[in-house]
Every structure is written in structure tokens, then in C-alpha cells.
Amino acid sequence: MSCGSGDYLDLMENYPQVSSVFHRLEKKYQQVVEDICRRMGNGMADFIVKEVVSIQDYDVYCHYVAGLVGIGLSQLFASSGLEDKSFADAEALANNMGLFLQKTNIIRDYLEDINEEPAPRMFWPKEIWGQYGKTLADFKSGEHAIEAVQCLNHMVKAAINFYALV
């Protein structure tokens, strides 16, 4: 049974090392990692079959793949004593940081994602790109350069509009 390729395959082949390191962590850190991974896995499972259509879908997807990472890191920093304990409760701030970083990555990775084989997996919300083209692939060609830049500007604006999902 295949478990992906590239970095995913490398991770699976070396998973015993990941597990070994995890089990050497103090229990307080294990609990944070377990909680965030459980929440992330449950949320990301929704997007295996669900497309990102609305801006709300976009924000929820980004919350699962990166907002939860920000929340988990804040909890780990607070648990370690390297940051004030209040960091563990600053979920909205940590989530917004994660959303901003993930949206930046999604915008940056357009060409790589649209060219993915066997089929592209895109996370640009149709609610935005549908205002500028009939398909996301339209933005690859120079003939739609004006619309592509307009769409890109809209995506950047959406990346900097922060609000809490927690």
C-alpha cells in the first residue's frame, strides 16, 4: 500500500524515529501534540473530498492546517516556561498568525499546485477566483494577466483580513 511520495513517503519510512522522539517528550508536551494532531486530522479529513468554495471554507481549511499549529506552538511555549502562561490562552492570536502564514503559502504555491499530477489540488476559494475567471487554470496564461493580477490582489487582501475562528 502506497503512503504517498517524496516527503510523505520519507516521513512514513522514518515514522519509528518520530514516534521514538514523541515518547521521550514530557507528558505535558505529549498532551499538546496529541490534542493538536487529533483536531488537525479530524478537520483535514473533511477536506479530502470537500473543495474550498467559500471564504469561510478557506478560513476553516487554513485553521486546520496552520491555525492549529500556531495554537499548539503557543501552548508548548507556555508549557515550557519560555513564554508567559497566558500564551496558552491566546488562541485567536495564534490562529490568526497560522491563517496568515498558510494563506501566504497557498498564494505562493499556485503554479506548483495547479500543475500537480494527476489532478491539481487547489485551495483558492472559488468565491474569490470565480470573480475573475472561469477556471483557476485561466490565470496561468498571459491572455488573462489582468484578471490574474486582480485575483491575486484579492487573495492577498483576504490573507490580511484577520478574525478568530476559535
Beta strands, then each sheet from edge to edge (+ up, - down):
end
